[in-house]
Amino acid sequence: MLAYAEKLTLDPGGMDETDVRELAEAGFSDRDILDLCEVTAYYAYVNRIADGLGVALESWLPQH
């Protein structure tokens, strides 16, 4: 699951049927896989919107 999320985040163009099949073979349902894909993609999307607009981090978050 984490390998899938990491690959989707870092190499979205490299995703293929094998990535989904591996999750299914590990016991994830179609709904589980959809949820994982949607949450991972949405998180990346929201962060890119915030970065693109120069949104500052919350004051309680550590600066990197």
Stockholm file with secondary structure:
# STOCKHOLM 1.0

chainA/1-64         MLAYAEKLTLDPGGMDETDVRELAEAGFSDRDILDLCEVTAYYAYVNRIADGLGVALESWLPQH
#=GR chainA/1-64 SS CHHHHHHHHHCGGGCCHHHHHHHHHTTCCHHHHHHHHHHHHHHHHHHHHHHHTTCCCCTTSCCC
#=GC SS_cons        CHHHHHHHHHCGGGCCHHHHHHHHHTTCCHHHHHHHHHHHHHHHHHHHHHHHTTCCCCTTSCCC
//
